[in-house]
Amino acid sequence: MDLKFLKGVGDKRAEAFEKIGIKTLDDFINFIPRTYIKKIPVRQIPQNLSENILVSGEIIDVRYPRKDNHPLEVTLFDRSGSVEIPIFGASEFRSKQFRLNESFLFWIKVDKENFSSKLKVSCRDHIKINPSDVFDTGFLKFTYIPLYELSGILKKTWIRPLLLSKIVFNAFSTLLKSDPDYIKETLPESLLKECKLISKKEAVLRINFPVEFSDVETARRRLAFEELFLSRAHTRSEKENH
């Protein structure tokens, strides 16, 4: 599958990905997140102050700014509650971007305002979610969403952090849909059992999209072991050939 046909990419973004060495879906297998953000229900926001968090739900209200320097305010609702999120910049464009009953995923940070119990919400990023799209709904099943290094080349094509995360998820989903065993094992089965290591496929999937946060360290250990093992095997092979 040509990279430009991957959901969220297209011609211009495919060219940008190629410039940073991503030419095929297979190249995403080597992606390693730089960090992760936890997705929580809206009702848990007060327990996660000063932290980067993700919330998802439906837009139930849109309030337009009275002045140019004021934010557009959207109210996001999930089954646990609602939160008002201010969106700064390009209010005319934003007013068309957020519509009632549409679903979104927001990356926000919440603090208490000085000398007040009121919460101050700042929005870092957001993406629209299509509830009828299996890729989108599959993406939202994970509690921890990865963030990757975002190069200037990708930024020029309007790829933002959460969109890049979803593109990577789409790539893995597409690869495994075409062939569930696409990610091949590189270590002997006996070695996996002896060292209590997870499979290569499990490690690649879990370091990108962990079910539990402990999965990240388990996956890192497996991939680091593989790198060391294959490096030593290569060194031995070179010595034997000289």
N, C-alpha and C positions, 0 to 999 in steps of 0.2 A: 504494500500500500504506500503510495506516494505521500510524503509528510504533509503536503498542502491539503490533502483530503481529510486529515485528522480534524475532528470537531474542535473548533476554536483557533485553527491555524490559518489556512488560506495561503495564497501566493506570496504576499509580502512577508508574512511572518515565517513562512518556510524558508525564504531567502535569508532572513535574519538568523534563524536557527542554524542554517548551514554555515554561516560565518563564524559561529562559535563551536562548530564541530558536530552539530546534531543534524545528520543527513537522513537518517532513517528512524523508524520507531524503535528499532533495536538499540539505538544509541542512548535511549532514555533509561535503559537497564543500569547504566553506570552512574546515573544521577544519585547524589547523596544530599539529603536535606541539611540546611545549616541550622535549623531549629524547628520547633513544633509549637502550634498554638492549640489550646484546649477549647473544644466547643461545649458550651454549657447551656442549660435552660435559662431563660430570662430571669426567673425567680432567684437564681443563684448569683446574680450580678453583685449584690451587696457583700457577698462572702469572697469576692475576687477583686477587691479594690486595688488600683494601681498595677494591675496585671493586664497583659494583652490577652484578650479572650475573643471567642467567636460566638455569635448568636445567629440563629436562623428562624425564619418565620414569614408571615404574610404582612404586607403593608396594609394597615387599616385606616391610616389618616396621613394626609400630606398638607402641611401648612406652608404657604408661600411667604417669602420674606417681604417685610414692609419697606426695607431699604436695601440698596445694592450691597452693602457690606454686612448684611445680616444673613444667617444661614437659612436654607430650606430645612424644614424639620419634618421627618417622617416618623411615624409610630409603627414599630414592629411588634407583632403579636405572635406568640406561640402558645401552646396549651397551658403553660405555667404562668403567663402574665404578659405585660407589654412594657416597652421602653421607647422613649423618645430619643431619636438620633439626629443631631444637627449635621447638615451637609453644606460645607462652605464652597464657594466658587461657582461661576457659570450657572447662576440660578435659572436662567431661561432654559438652558440645556437640561439641568437637573429636573425641572418641573415636568419635562417630557419623559425623563428616564425612569422616574418612580411613579407607578400607577397603583391604584387601589386593588387589593386582592392578589397582586403579584408577589412571588416568593423571592427572598433575597438571603444571602449570607453576608453578615457584616463582621469585620474585624474592628473591634473597638477597645478603648481603654477608659476605665471609669474611675473617677476620684470624687472625693467630697469637696464641695466648694468651701472656701475659707469662711470660718465663723458661721457655718450653715450645715444643716443635715441634708441639704439637697445634693443630689448626685450630678456631677459634671461629666458628660459623655463626650469623648472625642472619637471620630471615625477615621480609621487608618486606611481602610480599603473595603470594597464590597463587590459582590458578583450576583447577577440575577440567576435564579434557579428555576428550571422547568420541571414541575412535579411529575410530568408525564414522560420525561426523558430518563431512561434507565441509567445512563452515565451520571446524570446530575443527582438522582436519588441515591445511587450507589456511593457517590462521593460524600454525601452527607451522613452516611451510616457510620463513618469513623469519628471517634471522639477527638483524636489528635490529627490535625491537618498539618502537613509539612510546608515549610517555606524554603525556597531554593535561592541561590545567588542569582540576582537579576541583573544582567549586563545592560549597559547603556544601549547596545544594539537592539535588544529586545524591547527596552522601554520606548524606543523611537517608533515601534509599531503598536503602541498603546497596550502592551502586555504589562499588567500589574501583578503583584505577588500572588493573590488568590487565583487569578486567571492562569498563571503559570502552573500553580499546584493542580488545578483542574485539568490542564492540558496533559500534564504528566500522568494523572490518573486515567485520562482517556486513552493515552498511549498504552499503558499497562492493560487496561480493559480490552482494548482492541487486539493486542498481541495474544492475550490468553483466551480470548473468544475464538480466535482463528486456530489456536493450538494450545490447549491447557498445559502441555508439557514443553512449551517453547523455551522456558528457562532451564537449561540442561544442568545436571549435576556435574561437578568438577572433581569431587573427592570420592575415594573408595567408600563403599557402604560400611565396611568394617571399621574404617577410621572415624566415620561419623558416630558409630555406636561407641567405640572406645573412648572418644573424647567428648561424648555427649553433645554433639553439635546438631543444629537443625539443618535442613536441606538448603541448597543454594536458592531454590525458588522461594522457599519460606523466608529466607534471610533478605532477599531483594525486596519482596513484597512488604515485609514487616518493618524494614528500615525506612521505607517510604510511607507506608500507611499502617502504623502500629494499631493493634486492637487495644492493648494495654501499654502504658509507657515503658514498662519493663521489657517489652518486646524489642525496643530500640537497642538496649545494651546486649541482649541475646543475639540480635542480628549483627551488630558491630563485631562482636567476638567471633562469630562464624566467618564473616568476610575478612577480618584481619588474619585469622588462622589460615584461610585459603590463600591469601596473598603471600604469607610467609612460607607456606608449604610449597606452593608453585614456584616461588622464587628460589628456594633451596633445591627443588627438583631440577630447575633449569640450570642452576650453577653446577650440580653434579653431572648433568648431561654434557655440559660444555667441557668439563674436566675429562670426562671419559672419551670425548671426541678429539682431544689433543694429545 
